[in-house]
């Protein structure tokens, strides 16, 4: 879609000045990431150096102070994106439907097993998750309250008549990020437009505070758990660049007098435990809610970490998400939901919700072994500009891939390709 800011993109000098001002405002507003060089620290580090040159045979020294930048601004667009009001309202209207659909999938063990049967044969990560899911089902699910904090990602499709349509690219059911930073970006974009004298346009930028809504969900789960002294356990990585996004949610919870403890999977292995009622304790503190901001990629798990994940899943603490909900967010499940009649099975008696959901679906095609998968591969190779390949993985390093390499992938790694999807 056209951005609507085309006339502003012609003056390079103006753009450079706007970019400088926007970056300064982003830093002031807290649109921040830790740097890749120092992902474990938010401090400004200094190195004190001494030089000892020789001048006329005499020696002297002086300090040279150097700062290492460990915090930078998060990438953002210089101008706000224009969203047709009808599509924004559509996204609002359908989000509850998606939440209920994910919940229905997560509680349908037979659907998950059937849908993921081919994936777990080829994808060890999904297989590990599913093994824990089966073990918890066999033992009996201890938790009685379930929490999903899901993020739906959309793109705009331009129709033949020039109109726009909202199409879902994926739904994220674990560690859905940037709710905290997103609450700070409207101020940056208002500032940019105000600098340009576009005050009317700046006034139309909607305020947005996803971190408050996310915290409200966690707070409600904490309340329903029913222990006033229990904590929220946030599972995060030690090297976490996106910590400021997470802190925004922590701060919202603290404002409600709900305390958060940040721990790694390794900490859970060392100091986590269950009592006879399967209540979860961390450092001798009872845990009401486990909020995962880690655990969505294979690299996040050592053998020890898989044991920690199992311990958490066996507990009666509210997991956000529980492992079934994480599995419900896989691309293979998304592809299966797009099949004719599947929504009606999972959401019986809800034709309006089914219609709202289906209107947002982009085409998703399986690459599984068989006639359907072979046909999908043939179409992708024949018209590569019309499709992308999506792997099962979550996280920013797993963007869709160009299907023009599909024939090479097929020759070199058939199993890996079959675990992907065509979009």
Secondary structure by P-SEA (a helix, b strand, c coil): cccccccccccaaaaaaaaaaaaaaaaaaccccccccccccccbbbbbbbbbbbcccbbbbbbbbbbbbcccccccccbbbbbcaaaaaaaaaaaaaaaaaaaaaaacaaaaaaaaaaaaaccaaaaaaaaaaaaaaaacccccbbbbbbbbbbbbbbccccbbbbbbcccccccccaaaaaacaaaaaaaaaaaacaaaaaaacccccaaaaaaaaaaaaaaaaccccbbbbbbbbccccaaaaaaaaaaaaaaacbbbbbbcaaaaacccccccccccccccbbbcbbbbccccccccccaaaaaaaaaaaaccccccccaaaaaaacaaaaaaaaccaaaaaaccccaaaaaaaaaaccbbbbccccaaaaaaaaaaaaccccbbbbccccccccccccccaaaaaaaccaaaaaacccc
